Amino acid sequence: MDPVRALQHTLYRSAKADPGRRFHALRDKVYRRDVLWRAWVAVRRNNGAPGVDGTTLAEVEEYGVDRFLDELAEDLRADRWRPLPARRVLIPKPGTSEQRPLSIPSVRDRVVAAAVKIVLEPIFEAGFLSCSFGFRPKRSTHDALQVLIDCRRCCATCTCTGWTGCGTPVRTVCWCATATTWW
């Protein structure tokens, strides 16, 4: 297992084992070289526009990604990093002539945000219920709808008290046991 996945796995297990635990020392995980590299890969894959400083992804690659990440890690370690204001642009709304604002952070800020996400996501993920779908990795609205369809099918054929006819606990299949007015 690569070191970043091992870190995430450890954080997840710790958060799952003790839901009341407070994680006080995570800052040093954000500026780890492997975490910053993974964050850079995510930012690079997204291929976003330059922020207010005008620095493009190509310029970072020309400057040297290793050098860029080393300097960023040192700024984070020394508490010198400060986010820049986001560049504000207007983009067209689909199907209308209206426009909506879009804020574009700098490349440095996007890498730091991605690194923070890598460290914090497993901690918060451990606290979510299996029936939570919003803004979670590998979950979508289609998955939530499928659960509702399965629940409706279950409710049409089972009494929804205790155990369903298939031997699966109601709470893992059907929300009817906890929310009587769901339908």
C-alpha positions in Angstrom: 0.0 0.0 0.0 1.4 3.4 -0.8 2.2 5.7 2.1 -0.7 8.2 1.4 -3.3 5.4 1.4 -1.7 4.0 4.5 -2.0 7.4 6.2 -5.7 7.7 5.2 -6.4 4.2 6.3 -4.8 4.8 9.7 -6.8 8.1 10.1 -10.0 6.4 9.1 -9.5 3.5 11.5 -8.7 5.9 14.4 -11.7 8.0 13.7 -14.0 4.9 13.4 -12.7 3.3 16.6 -13.2 6.4 18.7 -15.9 8.7 17.3 -15.3 11.3 20.0 -11.6 11.5 19.3 -10.2 14.9 18.5 -7.3 15.0 16.0 -5.0 17.7 17.2 -1.8 17.0 15.2 -2.7 16.9 11.5 -0.8 20.0 10.3 2.4 18.0 9.8 0.4 15.5 7.6 -0.6 18.2 5.2 2.9 19.2 4.3 4.3 15.7 3.9 6.0 15.4 0.6 3.9 12.4 -0.6 0.7 14.1 0.4 1.6 17.2 -1.5 2.6 15.1 -4.5 -0.8 13.4 -4.5 -2.5 16.8 -4.2 -0.4 18.1 -7.1 -1.5 15.1 -9.2 -5.2 15.8 -8.4 -4.8 19.5 -9.3 -2.9 18.7 -12.5 -5.5 16.2 -13.6 -8.2 18.8 -13.2 -6.3 21.1 -15.6 -7.7 24.3 -14.2 -7.2 27.9 -15.1 -4.6 30.2 -13.5 -5.6 32.1 -10.3 -5.2 35.8 -9.5 -1.4 35.4 -9.6 -1.5 34.2 -13.2 0.6 31.1 -12.6 -0.4 28.3 -14.9 0.1 24.6 -14.4 2.6 24.6 -17.4 4.6 27.4 -15.6 4.8 25.3 -12.5 6.0 22.3 -14.5 8.6 24.5 -16.2 9.7 25.9 -12.9 9.9 22.3 -11.5 7.2 20.5 -9.7 9.6 19.1 -7.1 11.0 22.6 -6.4 7.5 24.1 -6.3 6.3 21.4 -3.8 9.4 21.7 -1.6 8.9 25.5 -1.4 5.2 25.1 -0.6 6.0 22.5 2.1 8.6 24.8 3.7 6.0 27.7 3.6 3.4 25.5 5.3 5.9 24.2 7.8 7.1 27.7 8.7 3.5 29.0 8.8 4.3 31.5 6.0 1.7 30.3 3.5 -1.3 32.5 3.1 -4.1 32.0 0.5 -4.3 34.5 -2.2 -7.6 36.1 -3.2 -9.5 34.1 -5.8 -9.8 35.3 -9.4 -13.4 36.1 -10.1 -14.8 35.4 -13.6 -18.3 35.2 -15.1 -19.2 32.1 -17.0 -22.5 31.6 -19.0 -25.3 29.7 -17.4 -26.3 26.8 -19.7 -29.6 27.4 -21.6 -29.8 31.1 -20.8 -28.1 34.4 -21.6 -27.3 34.9 -17.9 -23.9 34.6 -16.3 -22.8 33.3 -12.9 -19.7 34.1 -11.0 -16.8 31.6 -10.6 -13.9 32.0 -8.2 -10.6 30.5 -9.3 -7.9 30.0 -6.6 -4.2 30.0 -7.4 -2.4 26.8 -8.2 -0.6 26.9 -4.8 -3.9 27.3 -3.0 -5.5 24.4 -4.9 -2.6 22.1 -4.0 -2.9 23.0 -0.3 -6.7 22.5 -0.4 -6.3 19.1 -2.1 -3.7 18.1 0.5 -6.0 19.2 3.4 -8.8 17.2 1.7 -6.5 14.1 1.5 -5.9 14.3 5.3 -9.3 15.3 6.5 -11.6 13.2 4.3 -11.0 9.9 6.0 -11.7 11.4 9.4 -15.0 12.8 8.4 -15.9 9.8 6.2 -15.7 7.6 9.3 -18.5 9.5 11.0 -21.0 9.4 8.1 -23.9 6.9 8.1 -24.2 4.5 5.3 -27.4 6.3 4.2 -25.5 9.6 3.6 -24.8 10.3 0.0 -24.2 14.0 -0.5 -20.7 15.1 -1.5 -19.0 11.8 -0.6 -16.4 9.8 -2.6 -17.8 7.0 -4.8 -21.4 7.9 -4.0 -23.9 9.7 -6.2 -27.5 10.7 -6.4 -28.1 7.6 -8.5 -26.9 5.5 -5.5 -29.3 7.4 -3.2 -32.2 6.8 -5.6 -31.4 3.1 -5.8 -31.7 2.9 -2.0 -35.1 4.5 -2.2 -36.2 2.1 -4.9 -35.0 -0.8 -2.9 -36.7 0.5 0.2 -40.0 1.0 -1.6 -39.8 -2.5 -2.9 -39.0 -3.8 0.6 -41.9 -1.8 2.1 -44.3 -3.2 -0.5 -43.4 -6.8 0.4 -42.4 -6.7 4.1 -43.9 -5.5 7.3 -40.8 -3.3 8.1 -40.8 -4.3 11.7 -37.7 -6.1 13.0 -36.4 -8.1 10.1 -37.4 -8.2 6.5 -38.4 -11.4 4.8 -35.0 -11.8 3.2 -33.2 -11.9 6.5 -31.5 -8.4 6.2 -31.9 -6.0 9.1 -34.5 -3.3 8.2 -32.2 -0.4 9.1 -29.7 -1.4 6.5 -32.3 -1.7 3.7 -35.2 0.5 4.6 -35.6 3.8 6.3 -39.2 3.2 7.2 -38.2 1.9 10.6 -36.8 5.3 11.6 -38.9 7.7 9.5 -42.6 6.8 9.5 -43.5 9.7 7.1 -40.8 9.1 4.5 -43.3 8.3 1.7 
